[in-house]
Amino acid sequence: MNTYNRYPVVFVRGRGVKLWDSDGKEYIDFLAGIAVNNLGHCHPKVVVALQKQAQKLMHVSNYFHIEPQIRLGKLLCQNSFADRVFFCNSGAEANEAAIKLARKYAKENLGEDKFEIITALNSFHGRTMATVTATGQGRFQKGFTPLLPGFKYVPFGDIAAVMGAINDTTCAVMLEPIQAEGGVNLPPDGYFRELRSLLDEKGLLLILDEVQTGMGRTGRLFAYEHYGIEPDIMTLAKALGGGMAIGACLAREKVAESFTPGDHASTFGGNPLACAAGIASLEAILEDDWLLSACTRMGEYFKKGLAGLMKKYPFIKDVRGKGLILGMELDFDASGVVKDALKEGYIINHTMNRVLRFVPPLIVVEEEIDGLIDVLDKIFEKRLAE
């Protein structure tokens, strides 16, 4: 169906940070399948894990215990705040589970009239009816009204706005640690600490959507670690499977126990093949001590290069981000820059029309970053001369 504005390229092979199209042209990937291929394309550990699992068992119903699912769930809980995991197939599904879990918990523990969830303007939580309603951007909701009741939007990073939005029906606040689709927006210092304290005082839940920021993207395994707080519910997807489709909703025991058999389910969620990829992906991040530190180091190097361009070109309004999720805000539509970069063999994208977003594999090196900086410099110089 006509749901994508596709570029005239067909990719047929990938390895590390590189992709090759059907004509044999080589590209350096600074999009990573939209923050999916954190380990690069076709990481050997993920490929081997998939091959081995595919020879043994690809699918079995969740009516039965699934060994790779148990192993991945244990790994996630051991390395996060969580006690329980629900597996699904995507970020939107993970957020659906989080919304349902928050409402179920609230009705059982806070009162039957507790159902409203506060989210942020410019947020993005998915394309299902519940998650597109949770998304604080009207452009994604256009044409799909009436939306699901029970959501309220406040400016991101504004603690006073959250305080003002809480009422007798509020059950949770749902936020991204860094707004990715919304323009790579970071919260003010201390925001999440204040928010956690406020919600603890009110007895309300904090849901963090780490679909794009999780799995090492910010230089920590999970972005919440930067802020000195822990959520009650967290969602993952994208990079969790190293390229395979998988999502997860993680929660504390006191919250997770609100789900009982029949409350929620997923036919393919936590299937052996996806979980084998998830185990390999997570173990690769945990075992390779250099990877998260390299993400931080390369992110700082990349950000410095982008900042150098901002000093040179007046139409660059801001450079921001953490680790290897970076944004460059322009004062014009950035789509032309994306197309020009693609012609030069570099894959980037843009959000909110004017923000170039960079989410390369975490294995990117200085030489590849320098190459993109040079290409952007050439593109911007040409525009300045026009």
C-alpha positions, 0 to 999 in steps of 0.5 A: 500500500502507499504508506512510504515515500521510498527513495529509488534504492534497493539494498541487497546486502549489508555488513557492519556500517555498510550497505550495497544496493542492487547496482553494487553501489556502497553506502555508509549507514547513519540511519541503521534501519532507524536505530535498529542495527545498533551492532551493524548489519548482519552481526556475526553473533546474531547471524549464527544464533539465528542459523542455529535456532532456525535448525532447531525450532522457529515457533511454538505457542506461548501455551508452552514454556520457550527456552530462548524466551526464558533466557532473554527475559532473565538477561533483561531483568538482570541488567535493568530495574525490571522483574518481569517481561512481556514479549511482543513484535514491535515498539508499538506493541510494547507500548500497547502492553505498557498502556494496558498494564498501567491501566490495569494496575491503576484500576486494581491499586489506585481506583476504578476511575484512574485511567488517564496517561500524560504524555509529551508534545512532540512524542512518538509512541507508535501507529496503533490506535492507542499509541498514535493517541499517546503520540503528541503529534497531530500529524500522525493522528490526522484522519484517524479520529476519534482517538482513544480517550484518556490521554493528555499532552504536556510540553516535554521537560516541563515539570510544572506542566506535569504537575498541572496536568495531574488530576483525579483520573491520572494513572501514569506519565509516559515519556521517551528519555530523549524524544527521537522522532520529535527532533532529538529533544533532551530533557533539562538537567534534573527533570527526570529526578523531579518527575520521579519524586513527584510521581512517587509522592502521588503514587503514579506510574512512570512509563519510559519508552526506550524503543529508540534509546535502549540497547546502548544507543546513548552510551548506557544500556538504557537511557534512564541510567543517565538520569539516576532514576528507574521507571515502573514500566519500560518498553524496548524494540528496534535494536533488541533483536539485532535486526530481527523483529521483537519488542518487550514491555518490562515492569517491576513485580508489583506492577507486572502482577496486575496482568493475569492469564488472558489479559494480554497476549501475542501469538508471535511474541517471544518466539524462539527465533526472535529471542535467539537474536535478542540474546545474541544482540544483548550478550554482544553489547554486554560482553564487548566492554568497549562498545558502550564506551565507544558509543560515548566517545564516537558520539562526542567526536561526531557532535564536535564535528557537527558543531564545527559545521554549525559555526560555519553555516548560519542556517544550522540552528542547533546540534544536540543529542547523547551518545549516538543519537544526534540531531542537527536543526536547520532553518529550512526543510532538511529533505533535500540534504537527505537526498543529496547525502544519499547520492554521495553514499551516506544514509541519513534521515530527517524528522520534524521537517528541519532536523537531521537525525543521525543514529549510526551503528554503535560500531561507527568509527572516526573515519566514517564520521569524518566522511559524512561531515565532509559530505555535509560540508559540501552540501551546505557550502553549495546551499550557502552559495545559492 
